[in-house]
Amino acid sequence: QLQACGGGLVQPGVSLRLSCAAAGRTFSTGTTGWFRQTPGQEREFVAAIRWADKSTGYRDSVKGRFTISRDTSKNTMHLQMNSLKPEDTAVYYCAATTKGLISSSRSSANLYHAWGQGTEVTVSS
């Protein structure tokens, strides 16, 4: 069971930090990631981290602005989002798989078998 939190309504240029906590499981050998979705659009990959070696991957539009991290002691994952833009507005979902995905696979939503409920991020002036 994954639980995401941290979303909200913010102005362009500010920051938000999303968190995803896992209950009843650990991800020491797996991969966790963030996806986002807007109405009428397919869910898209945002970022992922492989827990064993902290290897990360990002979609191009968030590189340099978003940072994904994990806290093994608390079994949680975070997404630090800086310099937010209106186009970042979406419902953000955290996802997890027990597999350590290689970089070319991390953006494939169908490889993740556990999903959180989503947290809404709205960037608007």
Secondary structure, DSSP 8 states (H G I E B T S, - for coil): -EEEE--EEE-TT--EEEEEEESS---TTSEEEEEEE-TTS--EEEEEEETTTTEEEE-GGGTTTEEEEEETTTTEEEEEE-S--GGG-EEEEEEEESS---TTTTT-GGG--EE---EEEEE--
